[in-house]
Amino acid sequence: MKNIGYLAQDISILHRQYYKDTREEFNQINLNPTAACILLAVSDYENISQNQVARSLVIDKGLATREINKMNQLNYLTKSDGAGKTKVLNLTEEGKKVVTKVQKIRSQWWEDRFVKAGIQKDSPLVSSIEAVVSTIVDPIER
């Protein structure tokens, strides 16, 4: 068995390959994979703040702001003022349509990888990765 220390490298390989494989499909809807993840976070949590999105995806606030501003210009989401300096995000009708496409792109990529590797969708691998991520990302408070 390979040393578990290589897991970070393996995850990086998956991450880069996902970006390469999905780039063209995301370009067709004027997104990149990071923006797609942001859009999904907004879809998952109504009235989520811009800072909550950045924290939940473990991305830089500046990157989140840039991508959110692009999606606001594309009419995929709305930004409104919350308490203090907080910006609250919600999907537009157009954004909801795009989320459906993003979910299909992402799911298809993983399904293809799992089939190729002979892994079942309900593999303990999935729940193990989710468990590790839950130790890194705080739950979004409502």
C-alpha positions in Angstrom: 0.0 0.0 0.0 1.2 3.5 -0.9 2.2 5.8 2.0 -0.9 7.9 3.0 1.2 11.0 2.6 0.8 10.7 -1.1 -2.9 11.3 -0.7 -2.5 15.0 -0.9 -0.7 14.6 -4.2 -3.3 12.2 -5.5 -6.1 14.7 -4.6 -4.2 17.5 -6.3 -4.0 15.3 -9.4 -7.8 14.7 -9.3 -8.3 18.5 -8.8 -6.2 19.5 -11.8 -7.7 16.8 -14.0 -11.2 17.9 -13.1 -10.3 21.5 -14.1 -8.8 20.3 -17.4 -11.7 18.0 -18.3 -14.5 20.4 -17.4 -13.0 23.7 -18.6 -14.6 23.7 -22.0 -18.1 22.8 -20.6 -17.8 25.5 -18.0 -16.6 28.0 -20.6 -19.9 27.4 -22.5 -21.8 28.8 -19.5 -19.2 31.6 -18.9 -17.9 30.0 -15.7 -14.7 28.3 -14.4 -14.7 25.5 -11.9 -14.2 27.8 -9.0 -17.1 30.0 -10.0 -19.2 26.9 -10.5 -18.5 25.9 -6.9 -19.4 29.3 -5.6 -22.7 29.2 -7.6 -23.5 25.8 -6.0 -22.8 27.1 -2.5 -25.2 30.0 -3.2 -27.7 27.4 -4.4 -27.3 25.3 -1.3 -27.8 28.1 1.2 -30.3 30.9 0.6 -29.1 34.3 1.7 -25.5 33.1 2.2 -23.0 35.8 2.7 -20.0 36.4 0.5 -17.7 35.6 3.4 -19.5 32.4 4.2 -19.0 31.3 0.6 -15.3 32.0 0.8 -15.0 30.1 4.2 -17.1 27.1 3.1 -14.9 26.6 -0.1 -11.7 27.5 1.7 -10.9 30.2 -0.9 -9.4 33.7 -0.7 -12.0 36.4 -0.1 -10.6 38.4 -3.0 -11.0 35.5 -5.4 -14.5 34.9 -4.1 -15.4 38.6 -4.6 -14.0 38.6 -8.2 -15.9 35.5 -9.2 -19.1 36.7 -7.5 -18.9 40.0 -9.3 -18.6 38.2 -12.6 -21.6 36.1 -11.9 -23.6 39.1 -10.8 -22.8 40.7 -14.1 -23.9 37.5 -15.9 -27.2 37.7 -14.0 -26.6 34.4 -12.3 -26.8 35.8 -8.8 -27.8 38.9 -6.9 -25.8 40.7 -4.2 -27.6 42.7 -1.6 -26.6 44.5 1.6 -26.8 42.6 4.8 -25.9 43.6 8.3 -22.9 46.0 8.4 -20.6 45.3 5.4 -22.1 41.9 4.7 -23.1 41.1 1.2 -25.9 38.6 0.9 -26.1 36.3 -2.2 -29.0 34.6 -3.9 -29.5 33.0 -7.3 -31.5 34.5 -10.1 -33.8 32.5 -12.3 -31.0 32.3 -14.9 -28.6 31.2 -12.1 -30.9 28.4 -11.1 -30.8 27.1 -14.7 -27.0 27.3 -14.8 -26.8 25.4 -11.4 -28.6 22.5 -13.0 -26.0 22.4 -15.8 -23.1 22.7 -13.3 -24.5 19.8 -11.2 -24.7 17.7 -14.4 -21.1 18.5 -15.5 -19.7 17.8 -12.0 -21.7 14.6 -11.4 -20.9 13.2 -14.9 -17.2 13.8 -14.4 -17.2 11.9 -11.1 -19.4 9.1 -12.4 -17.0 8.6 -15.3 -14.0 8.5 -13.0 -15.7 6.0 -10.7 -16.8 3.7 -13.5 -13.3 3.8 -15.0 -11.8 3.0 -11.6 -14.4 0.4 -10.7 -15.6 2.3 -7.7 -19.3 2.3 -6.6 -21.1 5.6 -5.9 -21.8 4.5 -2.3 -18.1 3.6 -1.7 -16.8 4.4 1.8 -14.3 6.6 0.0 -16.9 9.3 -0.5 -18.0 9.4 3.2 -14.4 9.3 4.3 -13.5 12.3 2.2 -16.7 14.1 3.4 -15.7 13.4 7.0 -12.2 14.8 6.5 -13.6 18.0 4.9 -16.0 18.4 7.8 -13.0 18.8 10.1 -11.7 21.6 7.9 -14.8 23.6 7.0 -17.1 24.9 9.7 -20.8 24.4 9.1 -22.7 27.4 7.7 -24.7 29.1 10.4 -28.2 30.2 9.7 
